[in-house]
Amino acid sequence: EGFLSTFKDAFFNVFTYENYKKAFEVVGLVPIDAQRVLDRLEVRLRTLPPVALPETPWQSKTLSNPYEFGS
């Protein structure tokens, strides 16, 4: 008996309908329990630093030759 047949047996013994169902119940997805799901999230609110604006405003310009495109 080889590895694949042993793996197949183990796989189907572990990944059962009951295990899937229990996993969804544990995290609060079935039945839907939004507060239970939200309580499990690790949300860290933070304030972003202000964005520094350039001293001179950006101005668009049309390139006059293909060499300017690369620079």
Phi and psi in radians as a Rosetta constraint file:
Dihedral C 1 N 2 CA 2 C 2 CIRCULARHARMONIC -1.631 0.35
Dihedral N 2 CA 2 C 2 N 3 CIRCULARHARMONIC 3.133 0.35
Dihedral C 2 N 3 CA 3 C 3 CIRCULARHARMONIC -1.056 0.35
Dihedral N 3 CA 3 C 3 N 4 CIRCULARHARMONIC -0.796 0.35
Dihedral C 3 N 4 CA 4 C 4 CIRCULARHARMONIC -1.106 0.35
Dihedral N 4 CA 4 C 4 N 5 CIRCULARHARMONIC -0.699 0.35
Dihedral C 4 N 5 CA 5 C 5 CIRCULARHARMONIC -1.204 0.35
Dihedral N 5 CA 5 C 5 N 6 CIRCULARHARMONIC -0.638 0.35
Dihedral C 5 N 6 CA 6 C 6 CIRCULARHARMONIC -1.169 0.35
Dihedral N 6 CA 6 C 6 N 7 CIRCULARHARMONIC -0.749 0.35
Dihedral C 6 N 7 CA 7 C 7 CIRCULARHARMONIC -1.077 0.35
Dihedral N 7 CA 7 C 7 N 8 CIRCULARHARMONIC -0.769 0.35
Dihedral C 7 N 8 CA 8 C 8 CIRCULARHARMONIC -1.028 0.35
Dihedral N 8 CA 8 C 8 N 9 CIRCULARHARMONIC -0.797 0.35
Dihedral C 8 N 9 CA 9 C 9 CIRCULARHARMONIC -1.071 0.35
Dihedral N 9 CA 9 C 9 N 10 CIRCULARHARMONIC -0.798 0.35
Dihedral C 9 N 10 CA 10 C 10 CIRCULARHARMONIC -1.115 0.35
Dihedral N 10 CA 10 C 10 N 11 CIRCULARHARMONIC -0.734 0.35
Dihedral C 10 N 11 CA 11 C 11 CIRCULARHARMONIC -1.026 0.35
Dihedral N 11 CA 11 C 11 N 12 CIRCULARHARMONIC -0.876 0.35
Dihedral C 11 N 12 CA 12 C 12 CIRCULARHARMONIC -1.279 0.35
Dihedral N 12 CA 12 C 12 N 13 CIRCULARHARMONIC -0.318 0.35
Dihedral C 12 N 13 CA 13 C 13 CIRCULARHARMONIC -1.402 0.35
Dihedral N 13 CA 13 C 13 N 14 CIRCULARHARMONIC -0.466 0.35
Dihedral C 13 N 14 CA 14 C 14 CIRCULARHARMONIC -1.587 0.35
Dihedral N 14 CA 14 C 14 N 15 CIRCULARHARMONIC -0.822 0.35
Dihedral C 14 N 15 CA 15 C 15 CIRCULARHARMONIC -1.563 0.35
Dihedral N 15 CA 15 C 15 N 16 CIRCULARHARMONIC 1.397 0.35
Dihedral C 15 N 16 CA 16 C 16 CIRCULARHARMONIC -1.901 0.35
Dihedral N 16 CA 16 C 16 N 17 CIRCULARHARMONIC 2.883 0.35
Dihedral C 16 N 17 CA 17 C 17 CIRCULARHARMONIC -1.011 0.35
Dihedral N 17 CA 17 C 17 N 18 CIRCULARHARMONIC -0.717 0.35
Dihedral C 17 N 18 CA 18 C 18 CIRCULARHARMONIC -1.102 0.35
Dihedral N 18 CA 18 C 18 N 19 CIRCULARHARMONIC -0.703 0.35
Dihedral C 18 N 19 CA 19 C 19 CIRCULARHARMONIC -1.153 0.35
Dihedral N 19 CA 19 C 19 N 20 CIRCULARHARMONIC -0.736 0.35
Dihedral C 19 N 20 CA 20 C 20 CIRCULARHARMONIC -1.075 0.35
Dihedral N 20 CA 20 C 20 N 21 CIRCULARHARMONIC -0.818 0.35
Dihedral C 20 N 21 CA 21 C 21 CIRCULARHARMONIC -1.046 0.35
Dihedral N 21 CA 21 C 21 N 22 CIRCULARHARMONIC -0.793 0.35
Dihedral C 21 N 22 CA 22 C 22 CIRCULARHARMONIC -1.118 0.35
Dihedral N 22 CA 22 C 22 N 23 CIRCULARHARMONIC -0.672 0.35
Dihedral C 22 N 23 CA 23 C 23 CIRCULARHARMONIC -1.079 0.35
Dihedral N 23 CA 23 C 23 N 24 CIRCULARHARMONIC -0.738 0.35
Dihedral C 23 N 24 CA 24 C 24 CIRCULARHARMONIC -1.201 0.35
Dihedral N 24 CA 24 C 24 N 25 CIRCULARHARMONIC -0.608 0.35
Dihedral C 24 N 25 CA 25 C 25 CIRCULARHARMONIC -1.180 0.35
Dihedral N 25 CA 25 C 25 N 26 CIRCULARHARMONIC -0.710 0.35
Dihedral C 25 N 26 CA 26 C 26 CIRCULARHARMONIC -1.062 0.35
Dihedral N 26 CA 26 C 26 N 27 CIRCULARHARMONIC -0.704 0.35
Dihedral C 26 N 27 CA 27 C 27 CIRCULARHARMONIC -1.537 0.35
Dihedral N 27 CA 27 C 27 N 28 CIRCULARHARMONIC -0.021 0.35
Dihedral C 27 N 28 CA 28 C 28 CIRCULARHARMONIC 1.481 0.35
Dihedral N 28 CA 28 C 28 N 29 CIRCULARHARMONIC 0.330 0.35
Dihedral C 28 N 29 CA 29 C 29 CIRCULARHARMONIC -1.512 0.35
Dihedral N 29 CA 29 C 29 N 30 CIRCULARHARMONIC -0.527 0.35
Dihedral C 29 N 30 CA 30 C 30 CIRCULARHARMONIC -2.403 0.35
Dihedral N 30 CA 30 C 30 N 31 CIRCULARHARMONIC 2.082 0.35
Dihedral C 30 N 31 CA 31 C 31 CIRCULARHARMONIC -1.142 0.35
Dihedral N 31 CA 31 C 31 N 32 CIRCULARHARMONIC 2.709 0.35
Dihedral C 31 N 32 CA 32 C 32 CIRCULARHARMONIC -1.099 0.35
Dihedral N 32 CA 32 C 32 N 33 CIRCULARHARMONIC 2.134 0.35
Dihedral C 32 N 33 CA 33 C 33 CIRCULARHARMONIC -2.339 0.35
Dihedral N 33 CA 33 C 33 N 34 CIRCULARHARMONIC 1.511 0.35
Dihedral C 33 N 34 CA 34 C 34 CIRCULARHARMONIC -0.994 0.35
Dihedral N 34 CA 34 C 34 N 35 CIRCULARHARMONIC -0.715 0.35
Dihedral C 34 N 35 CA 35 C 35 CIRCULARHARMONIC -1.130 0.35
Dihedral N 35 CA 35 C 35 N 36 CIRCULARHARMONIC -0.649 0.35
Dihedral C 35 N 36 CA 36 C 36 CIRCULARHARMONIC -1.123 0.35
Dihedral N 36 CA 36 C 36 N 37 CIRCULARHARMONIC -0.706 0.35
Dihedral C 36 N 37 CA 37 C 37 CIRCULARHARMONIC -1.148 0.35
Dihedral N 37 CA 37 C 37 N 38 CIRCULARHARMONIC -0.827 0.35
Dihedral C 37 N 38 CA 38 C 38 CIRCULARHARMONIC -1.109 0.35
Dihedral N 38 CA 38 C 38 N 39 CIRCULARHARMONIC -0.612 0.35
Dihedral C 38 N 39 CA 39 C 39 CIRCULARHARMONIC -1.133 0.35
Dihedral N 39 CA 39 C 39 N 40 CIRCULARHARMONIC -0.453 0.35
Dihedral C 39 N 40 CA 40 C 40 CIRCULARHARMONIC -1.458 0.35
Dihedral N 40 CA 40 C 40 N 41 CIRCULARHARMONIC -0.261 0.35
Dihedral C 40 N 41 CA 41 C 41 CIRCULARHARMONIC -1.339 0.35
Dihedral N 41 CA 41 C 41 N 42 CIRCULARHARMONIC 2.513 0.35
Dihedral C 41 N 42 CA 42 C 42 CIRCULARHARMONIC -1.812 0.35
Dihedral N 42 CA 42 C 42 N 43 CIRCULARHARMONIC 1.540 0.35
Dihedral C 42 N 43 CA 43 C 43 CIRCULARHARMONIC -1.736 0.35
Dihedral N 43 CA 43 C 43 N 44 CIRCULARHARMONIC 2.217 0.35
Dihedral C 43 N 44 CA 44 C 44 CIRCULARHARMONIC -2.102 0.35
Dihedral N 44 CA 44 C 44 N 45 CIRCULARHARMONIC 1.925 0.35
Dihedral C 44 N 45 CA 45 C 45 CIRCULARHARMONIC -1.426 0.35
Dihedral N 45 CA 45 C 45 N 46 CIRCULARHARMONIC 2.436 0.35
Dihedral C 45 N 46 CA 46 C 46 CIRCULARHARMONIC -2.572 0.35
Dihedral N 46 CA 46 C 46 N 47 CIRCULARHARMONIC 2.660 0.35
Dihedral C 46 N 47 CA 47 C 47 CIRCULARHARMONIC -1.652 0.35
Dihedral N 47 CA 47 C 47 N 48 CIRCULARHARMONIC 2.226 0.35
Dihedral C 47 N 48 CA 48 C 48 CIRCULARHARMONIC -1.352 0.35
Dihedral N 48 CA 48 C 48 N 49 CIRCULARHARMONIC 2.554 0.35
Dihedral C 48 N 49 CA 49 C 49 CIRCULARHARMONIC -1.182 0.35
Dihedral N 49 CA 49 C 49 N 50 CIRCULARHARMONIC 2.674 0.35
Dihedral C 49 N 50 CA 50 C 50 CIRCULARHARMONIC -1.110 0.35
Dihedral N 50 CA 50 C 50 N 51 CIRCULARHARMONIC 2.550 0.35
Dihedral C 50 N 51 CA 51 C 51 CIRCULARHARMONIC -1.406 0.35
Dihedral N 51 CA 51 C 51 N 52 CIRCULARHARMONIC 2.243 0.35
Dihedral C 51 N 52 CA 52 C 52 CIRCULARHARMONIC -1.374 0.35
Dihedral N 52 CA 52 C 52 N 53 CIRCULARHARMONIC 2.167 0.35
Dihedral C 52 N 53 CA 53 C 53 CIRCULARHARMONIC -1.506 0.35
Dihedral N 53 CA 53 C 53 N 54 CIRCULARHARMONIC 2.536 0.35
Dihedral C 53 N 54 CA 54 C 54 CIRCULARHARMONIC -1.140 0.35
Dihedral N 54 CA 54 C 54 N 55 CIRCULARHARMONIC 2.631 0.35
Dihedral C 54 N 55 CA 55 C 55 CIRCULARHARMONIC -1.193 0.35
Dihedral N 55 CA 55 C 55 N 56 CIRCULARHARMONIC -0.615 0.35
Dihedral C 55 N 56 CA 56 C 56 CIRCULARHARMONIC -1.946 0.35
Dihedral N 56 CA 56 C 56 N 57 CIRCULARHARMONIC 2.324 0.35
Dihedral C 56 N 57 CA 57 C 57 CIRCULARHARMONIC -1.170 0.35
Dihedral N 57 CA 57 C 57 N 58 CIRCULARHARMONIC 2.597 0.35
Dihedral C 57 N 58 CA 58 C 58 CIRCULARHARMONIC -1.265 0.35
Dihedral N 58 CA 58 C 58 N 59 CIRCULARHARMONIC 2.402 0.35
Dihedral C 58 N 59 CA 59 C 59 CIRCULARHARMONIC -2.182 0.35
Dihedral N 59 CA 59 C 59 N 60 CIRCULARHARMONIC 2.307 0.35
Dihedral C 59 N 60 CA 60 C 60 CIRCULARHARMONIC -1.350 0.35
Dihedral N 60 CA 60 C 60 N 61 CIRCULARHARMONIC 2.613 0.35
Dihedral C 60 N 61 CA 61 C 61 CIRCULARHARMONIC -2.599 0.35
Dihedral N 61 CA 61 C 61 N 62 CIRCULARHARMONIC 2.608 0.35
Dihedral C 61 N 62 CA 62 C 62 CIRCULARHARMONIC -1.517 0.35
Dihedral N 62 CA 62 C 62 N 63 CIRCULARHARMONIC 2.310 0.35
Dihedral C 62 N 63 CA 63 C 63 CIRCULARHARMONIC -1.212 0.35
Dihedral N 63 CA 63 C 63 N 64 CIRCULARHARMONIC 2.508 0.35
Dihedral C 63 N 64 CA 64 C 64 CIRCULARHARMONIC -1.698 0.35
Dihedral N 64 CA 64 C 64 N 65 CIRCULARHARMONIC -0.300 0.35
Dihedral C 64 N 65 CA 65 C 65 CIRCULARHARMONIC -2.671 0.35
Dihedral N 65 CA 65 C 65 N 66 CIRCULARHARMONIC 2.843 0.35
Dihedral C 65 N 66 CA 66 C 66 CIRCULARHARMONIC -1.161 0.35
Dihedral N 66 CA 66 C 66 N 67 CIRCULARHARMONIC -0.362 0.35
Dihedral C 66 N 67 CA 67 C 67 CIRCULARHARMONIC -1.212 0.35
Dihedral N 67 CA 67 C 67 N 68 CIRCULARHARMONIC -0.527 0.35
Dihedral C 67 N 68 CA 68 C 68 CIRCULARHARMONIC -1.218 0.35
Dihedral N 68 CA 68 C 68 N 69 CIRCULARHARMONIC -0.408 0.35
Dihedral C 68 N 69 CA 69 C 69 CIRCULARHARMONIC -1.074 0.35
Dihedral N 69 CA 69 C 69 N 70 CIRCULARHARMONIC -0.675 0.35
Dihedral C 69 N 70 CA 70 C 70 CIRCULARHARMONIC -1.371 0.35
Dihedral N 70 CA 70 C 70 N 71 CIRCULARHARMONIC -0.249 0.35
